[in-house]
Amino acid sequence: MVVTNVLHRDPTDEAEAFLRDREARNAALRHIIEAWDEALLSGVHPEQMASAMLYAAITEMVGAHGEAAVADMIAGLPERIRCGEYTLYEQRH
């Protein structure tokens, strides 16, 4: 009889899983950027594209995790935005 410790995790497996997840997210981001660029070239305004992508992302997350979990996640966004986590460049006033 083989007894395995379900609480023990191999750090190598976790590192590999992290890298696979990061690679998958990077691939997804590349697809989104391509779609974004294509939409801009066809005349869609950046604000319209951003609004549509936010809607699509939130509806997908709600479908996967439920309203309460997504609402809790989104509740933390204002502070993260104010701290500059989503600022890629300085805005001109």
Chimera marker file (.cmm) of the C-alpha trace (Angstrom):
<marker_set name="trace">
<marker id="1" x="0.000" y="0.000" z="0.000" r="1" g="1" b="0" radius="0.5"/>
<marker id="2" x="1.316" y="3.420" z="-0.999" r="1" g="1" b="0" radius="0.5"/>
<marker id="3" x="0.484" y="6.338" z="1.262" r="1" g="1" b="0" radius="0.5"/>
<marker id="4" x="0.863" y="9.793" z="-0.164" r="1" g="1" b="0" radius="0.5"/>
<marker id="5" x="0.884" y="12.989" z="1.769" r="1" g="1" b="0" radius="0.5"/>
<marker id="6" x="-1.685" y="15.207" z="0.032" r="1" g="1" b="0" radius="0.5"/>
<marker id="7" x="-0.394" y="18.229" z="1.928" r="1" g="1" b="0" radius="0.5"/>
<marker id="8" x="3.101" y="17.870" z="0.457" r="1" g="1" b="0" radius="0.5"/>
<marker id="9" x="3.591" y="19.743" z="-2.783" r="1" g="1" b="0" radius="0.5"/>
<marker id="10" x="6.636" y="19.459" z="-4.952" r="1" g="1" b="0" radius="0.5"/>
<marker id="11" x="8.084" y="22.977" z="-5.416" r="1" g="1" b="0" radius="0.5"/>
<marker id="12" x="9.185" y="22.013" z="-8.926" r="1" g="1" b="0" radius="0.5"/>
<marker id="13" x="5.605" y="21.131" z="-9.880" r="1" g="1" b="0" radius="0.5"/>
<marker id="14" x="4.349" y="24.423" z="-8.451" r="1" g="1" b="0" radius="0.5"/>
<marker id="15" x="7.008" y="26.405" z="-10.331" r="1" g="1" b="0" radius="0.5"/>
<marker id="16" x="6.165" y="24.630" z="-13.577" r="1" g="1" b="0" radius="0.5"/>
<marker id="17" x="2.443" y="25.242" z="-13.037" r="1" g="1" b="0" radius="0.5"/>
<marker id="18" x="3.164" y="28.925" z="-12.367" r="1" g="1" b="0" radius="0.5"/>
<marker id="19" x="5.196" y="29.209" z="-15.586" r="1" g="1" b="0" radius="0.5"/>
<marker id="20" x="2.501" y="27.447" z="-17.635" r="1" g="1" b="0" radius="0.5"/>
<marker id="21" x="-0.142" y="29.766" z="-16.200" r="1" g="1" b="0" radius="0.5"/>
<marker id="22" x="1.974" y="32.842" z="-16.912" r="1" g="1" b="0" radius="0.5"/>
<marker id="23" x="2.632" y="31.680" z="-20.479" r="1" g="1" b="0" radius="0.5"/>
<marker id="24" x="-1.095" y="31.079" z="-21.026" r="1" g="1" b="0" radius="0.5"/>
<marker id="25" x="-1.946" y="34.550" z="-19.687" r="1" g="1" b="0" radius="0.5"/>
<marker id="26" x="0.721" y="36.131" z="-21.895" r="1" g="1" b="0" radius="0.5"/>
<marker id="27" x="-0.669" y="34.313" z="-24.941" r="1" g="1" b="0" radius="0.5"/>
<marker id="28" x="-4.173" y="35.510" z="-24.077" r="1" g="1" b="0" radius="0.5"/>
<marker id="29" x="-2.900" y="39.075" z="-23.686" r="1" g="1" b="0" radius="0.5"/>
<marker id="30" x="-1.223" y="38.916" z="-27.103" r="1" g="1" b="0" radius="0.5"/>
<marker id="31" x="-4.566" y="37.882" z="-28.643" r="1" g="1" b="0" radius="0.5"/>
<marker id="32" x="-6.361" y="40.724" z="-26.874" r="1" g="1" b="0" radius="0.5"/>
<marker id="33" x="-3.781" y="43.261" z="-28.057" r="1" g="1" b="0" radius="0.5"/>
<marker id="34" x="-4.134" y="41.988" z="-31.628" r="1" g="1" b="0" radius="0.5"/>
<marker id="35" x="-7.933" y="42.320" z="-31.428" r="1" g="1" b="0" radius="0.5"/>
<marker id="36" x="-7.562" y="45.778" z="-29.893" r="1" g="1" b="0" radius="0.5"/>
<marker id="37" x="-5.250" y="46.946" z="-32.669" r="1" g="1" b="0" radius="0.5"/>
<marker id="38" x="-7.536" y="45.514" z="-35.345" r="1" g="1" b="0" radius="0.5"/>
<marker id="39" x="-10.560" y="47.263" z="-33.835" r="1" g="1" b="0" radius="0.5"/>
<marker id="40" x="-8.721" y="50.599" z="-33.688" r="1" g="1" b="0" radius="0.5"/>
<marker id="41" x="-7.705" y="50.230" z="-37.328" r="1" g="1" b="0" radius="0.5"/>
<marker id="42" x="-11.354" y="49.648" z="-38.248" r="1" g="1" b="0" radius="0.5"/>
<marker id="43" x="-12.393" y="52.879" z="-36.533" r="1" g="1" b="0" radius="0.5"/>
<marker id="44" x="-13.473" y="51.754" z="-33.060" r="1" g="1" b="0" radius="0.5"/>
<marker id="45" x="-12.534" y="54.379" z="-30.461" r="1" g="1" b="0" radius="0.5"/>
<marker id="46" x="-10.258" y="53.206" z="-27.616" r="1" g="1" b="0" radius="0.5"/>
<marker id="47" x="-12.863" y="54.094" z="-24.966" r="1" g="1" b="0" radius="0.5"/>
<marker id="48" x="-15.490" y="52.001" z="-26.770" r="1" g="1" b="0" radius="0.5"/>
<marker id="49" x="-13.094" y="49.072" z="-27.031" r="1" g="1" b="0" radius="0.5"/>
<marker id="50" x="-12.157" y="49.340" z="-23.367" r="1" g="1" b="0" radius="0.5"/>
<marker id="51" x="-15.794" y="49.395" z="-22.316" r="1" g="1" b="0" radius="0.5"/>
<marker id="52" x="-16.630" y="46.363" z="-24.463" r="1" g="1" b="0" radius="0.5"/>
<marker id="53" x="-13.618" y="44.419" z="-23.196" r="1" g="1" b="0" radius="0.5"/>
<marker id="54" x="-14.448" y="45.189" z="-19.570" r="1" g="1" b="0" radius="0.5"/>
<marker id="55" x="-18.006" y="44.006" z="-20.126" r="1" g="1" b="0" radius="0.5"/>
<marker id="56" x="-16.810" y="40.812" z="-21.814" r="1" g="1" b="0" radius="0.5"/>
<marker id="57" x="-14.249" y="40.145" z="-19.084" r="1" g="1" b="0" radius="0.5"/>
<marker id="58" x="-16.689" y="40.701" z="-16.223" r="1" g="1" b="0" radius="0.5"/>
<marker id="59" x="-19.414" y="38.557" z="-17.771" r="1" g="1" b="0" radius="0.5"/>
<marker id="60" x="-16.891" y="35.747" z="-18.323" r="1" g="1" b="0" radius="0.5"/>
<marker id="61" x="-15.648" y="36.000" z="-14.727" r="1" g="1" b="0" radius="0.5"/>
<marker id="62" x="-19.226" y="35.980" z="-13.373" r="1" g="1" b="0" radius="0.5"/>
<marker id="63" x="-19.960" y="32.892" z="-15.438" r="1" g="1" b="0" radius="0.5"/>
<marker id="64" x="-16.876" y="31.156" z="-14.068" r="1" g="1" b="0" radius="0.5"/>
<marker id="65" x="-16.916" y="32.309" z="-10.424" r="1" g="1" b="0" radius="0.5"/>
<marker id="66" x="-20.367" y="33.743" z="-9.665" r="1" g="1" b="0" radius="0.5"/>
<marker id="67" x="-21.646" y="37.225" z="-8.931" r="1" g="1" b="0" radius="0.5"/>
<marker id="68" x="-20.561" y="37.423" z="-5.276" r="1" g="1" b="0" radius="0.5"/>
<marker id="69" x="-16.946" y="36.400" z="-5.910" r="1" g="1" b="0" radius="0.5"/>
<marker id="70" x="-16.566" y="38.800" z="-8.823" r="1" g="1" b="0" radius="0.5"/>
<marker id="71" x="-18.225" y="41.645" z="-6.911" r="1" g="1" b="0" radius="0.5"/>
<marker id="72" x="-15.769" y="41.075" z="-4.043" r="1" g="1" b="0" radius="0.5"/>
<marker id="73" x="-12.840" y="41.075" z="-6.469" r="1" g="1" b="0" radius="0.5"/>
<marker id="74" x="-14.014" y="44.242" z="-8.186" r="1" g="1" b="0" radius="0.5"/>
<marker id="75" x="-14.615" y="45.977" z="-4.840" r="1" g="1" b="0" radius="0.5"/>
<marker id="76" x="-10.838" y="46.093" z="-4.368" r="1" g="1" b="0" radius="0.5"/>
<marker id="77" x="-10.162" y="47.750" z="-7.711" r="1" g="1" b="0" radius="0.5"/>
<marker id="78" x="-10.644" y="51.426" z="-6.715" r="1" g="1" b="0" radius="0.5"/>
<marker id="79" x="-7.727" y="51.376" z="-4.281" r="1" g="1" b="0" radius="0.5"/>
<marker id="80" x="-5.517" y="49.463" z="-6.707" r="1" g="1" b="0" radius="0.5"/>
<marker id="81" x="-6.346" y="51.996" z="-9.438" r="1" g="1" b="0" radius="0.5"/>
<marker id="82" x="-5.632" y="54.940" z="-7.108" r="1" g="1" b="0" radius="0.5"/>
<marker id="83" x="-2.263" y="53.377" z="-6.179" r="1" g="1" b="0" radius="0.5"/>
<marker id="84" x="-1.272" y="53.361" z="-9.846" r="1" g="1" b="0" radius="0.5"/>
<marker id="85" x="-1.372" y="49.605" z="-10.437" r="1" g="1" b="0" radius="0.5"/>
<marker id="86" x="-3.112" y="50.152" z="-13.783" r="1" g="1" b="0" radius="0.5"/>
<marker id="87" x="-1.302" y="53.320" z="-14.839" r="1" g="1" b="0" radius="0.5"/>
<marker id="88" x="1.007" y="52.618" z="-17.757" r="1" g="1" b="0" radius="0.5"/>
<marker id="89" x="1.888" y="56.220" z="-18.470" r="1" g="1" b="0" radius="0.5"/>
<marker id="90" x="1.450" y="59.656" z="-16.965" r="1" g="1" b="0" radius="0.5"/>
<marker id="91" x="-1.742" y="61.390" z="-17.978" r="1" g="1" b="0" radius="0.5"/>
<marker id="92" x="-1.553" y="64.895" z="-19.310" r="1" g="1" b="0" radius="0.5"/>
<marker id="93" x="-3.937" y="67.380" z="-17.766" r="1" g="1" b="0" radius="0.5"/>
<link id1="1" id2="2" r="1" g="1" b="0" radius="0.2"/>
<link id1="2" id2="3" r="1" g="1" b="0" radius="0.2"/>
<link id1="3" id2="4" r="1" g="1" b="0" radius="0.2"/>
<link id1="4" id2="5" r="1" g="1" b="0" radius="0.2"/>
<link id1="5" id2="6" r="1" g="1" b="0" radius="0.2"/>
<link id1="6" id2="7" r="1" g="1" b="0" radius="0.2"/>
<link id1="7" id2="8" r="1" g="1" b="0" radius="0.2"/>
<link id1="8" id2="9" r="1" g="1" b="0" radius="0.2"/>
<link id1="9" id2="10" r="1" g="1" b="0" radius="0.2"/>
<link id1="10" id2="11" r="1" g="1" b="0" radius="0.2"/>
<link id1="11" id2="12" r="1" g="1" b="0" radius="0.2"/>
<link id1="12" id2="13" r="1" g="1" b="0" radius="0.2"/>
<link id1="13" id2="14" r="1" g="1" b="0" radius="0.2"/>
<link id1="14" id2="15" r="1" g="1" b="0" radius="0.2"/>
<link id1="15" id2="16" r="1" g="1" b="0" radius="0.2"/>
<link id1="16" id2="17" r="1" g="1" b="0" radius="0.2"/>
<link id1="17" id2="18" r="1" g="1" b="0" radius="0.2"/>
<link id1="18" id2="19" r="1" g="1" b="0" radius="0.2"/>
<link id1="19" id2="20" r="1" g="1" b="0" radius="0.2"/>
<link id1="20" id2="21" r="1" g="1" b="0" radius="0.2"/>
<link id1="21" id2="22" r="1" g="1" b="0" radius="0.2"/>
<link id1="22" id2="23" r="1" g="1" b="0" radius="0.2"/>
<link id1="23" id2="24" r="1" g="1" b="0" radius="0.2"/>
<link id1="24" id2="25" r="1" g="1" b="0" radius="0.2"/>
<link id1="25" id2="26" r="1" g="1" b="0" radius="0.2"/>
<link id1="26" id2="27" r="1" g="1" b="0" radius="0.2"/>
<link id1="27" id2="28" r="1" g="1" b="0" radius="0.2"/>
<link id1="28" id2="29" r="1" g="1" b="0" radius="0.2"/>
<link id1="29" id2="30" r="1" g="1" b="0" radius="0.2"/>
<link id1="30" id2="31" r="1" g="1" b="0" radius="0.2"/>
<link id1="31" id2="32" r="1" g="1" b="0" radius="0.2"/>
<link id1="32" id2="33" r="1" g="1" b="0" radius="0.2"/>
<link id1="33" id2="34" r="1" g="1" b="0" radius="0.2"/>
<link id1="34" id2="35" r="1" g="1" b="0" radius="0.2"/>
<link id1="35" id2="36" r="1" g="1" b="0" radius="0.2"/>
<link id1="36" id2="37" r="1" g="1" b="0" radius="0.2"/>
<link id1="37" id2="38" r="1" g="1" b="0" radius="0.2"/>
<link id1="38" id2="39" r="1" g="1" b="0" radius="0.2"/>
<link id1="39" id2="40" r="1" g="1" b="0" radius="0.2"/>
<link id1="40" id2="41" r="1" g="1" b="0" radius="0.2"/>
<link id1="41" id2="42" r="1" g="1" b="0" radius="0.2"/>
<link id1="42" id2="43" r="1" g="1" b="0" radius="0.2"/>
<link id1="43" id2="44" r="1" g="1" b="0" radius="0.2"/>
<link id1="44" id2="45" r="1" g="1" b="0" radius="0.2"/>
<link id1="45" id2="46" r="1" g="1" b="0" radius="0.2"/>
<link id1="46" id2="47" r="1" g="1" b="0" radius="0.2"/>
<link id1="47" id2="48" r="1" g="1" b="0" radius="0.2"/>
<link id1="48" id2="49" r="1" g="1" b="0" radius="0.2"/>
<link id1="49" id2="50" r="1" g="1" b="0" radius="0.2"/>
<link id1="50" id2="51" r="1" g="1" b="0" radius="0.2"/>
<link id1="51" id2="52" r="1" g="1" b="0" radius="0.2"/>
<link id1="52" id2="53" r="1" g="1" b="0" radius="0.2"/>
<link id1="53" id2="54" r="1" g="1" b="0" radius="0.2"/>
<link id1="54" id2="55" r="1" g="1" b="0" radius="0.2"/>
<link id1="55" id2="56" r="1" g="1" b="0" radius="0.2"/>
<link id1="56" id2="57" r="1" g="1" b="0" radius="0.2"/>
<link id1="57" id2="58" r="1" g="1" b="0" radius="0.2"/>
<link id1="58" id2="59" r="1" g="1" b="0" radius="0.2"/>
<link id1="59" id2="60" r="1" g="1" b="0" radius="0.2"/>
<link id1="60" id2="61" r="1" g="1" b="0" radius="0.2"/>
<link id1="61" id2="62" r="1" g="1" b="0" radius="0.2"/>
<link id1="62" id2="63" r="1" g="1" b="0" radius="0.2"/>
<link id1="63" id2="64" r="1" g="1" b="0" radius="0.2"/>
<link id1="64" id2="65" r="1" g="1" b="0" radius="0.2"/>
<link id1="65" id2="66" r="1" g="1" b="0" radius="0.2"/>
<link id1="66" id2="67" r="1" g="1" b="0" radius="0.2"/>
<link id1="67" id2="68" r="1" g="1" b="0" radius="0.2"/>
<link id1="68" id2="69" r="1" g="1" b="0" radius="0.2"/>
<link id1="69" id2="70" r="1" g="1" b="0" radius="0.2"/>
<link id1="70" id2="71" r="1" g="1" b="0" radius="0.2"/>
<link id1="71" id2="72" r="1" g="1" b="0" radius="0.2"/>
<link id1="72" id2="73" r="1" g="1" b="0" radius="0.2"/>
<link id1="73" id2="74" r="1" g="1" b="0" radius="0.2"/>
<link id1="74" id2="75" r="1" g="1" b="0" radius="0.2"/>
<link id1="75" id2="76" r="1" g="1" b="0" radius="0.2"/>
<link id1="76" id2="77" r="1" g="1" b="0" radius="0.2"/>
<link id1="77" id2="78" r="1" g="1" b="0" radius="0.2"/>
<link id1="78" id2="79" r="1" g="1" b="0" radius="0.2"/>
<link id1="79" id2="80" r="1" g="1" b="0" radius="0.2"/>
<link id1="80" id2="81" r="1" g="1" b="0" radius="0.2"/>
<link id1="81" id2="82" r="1" g="1" b="0" radius="0.2"/>
<link id1="82" id2="83" r="1" g="1" b="0" radius="0.2"/>
<link id1="83" id2="84" r="1" g="1" b="0" radius="0.2"/>
<link id1="84" id2="85" r="1" g="1" b="0" radius="0.2"/>
<link id1="85" id2="86" r="1" g="1" b="0" radius="0.2"/>
<link id1="86" id2="87" r="1" g="1" b="0" radius="0.2"/>
<link id1="87" id2="88" r="1" g="1" b="0" radius="0.2"/>
<link id1="88" id2="89" r="1" g="1" b="0" radius="0.2"/>
<link id1="89" id2="90" r="1" g="1" b="0" radius="0.2"/>
<link id1="90" id2="91" r="1" g="1" b="0" radius="0.2"/>
<link id1="91" id2="92" r="1" g="1" b="0" radius="0.2"/>
<link id1="92" id2="93" r="1" g="1" b="0" radius="0.2"/>
</marker_set>
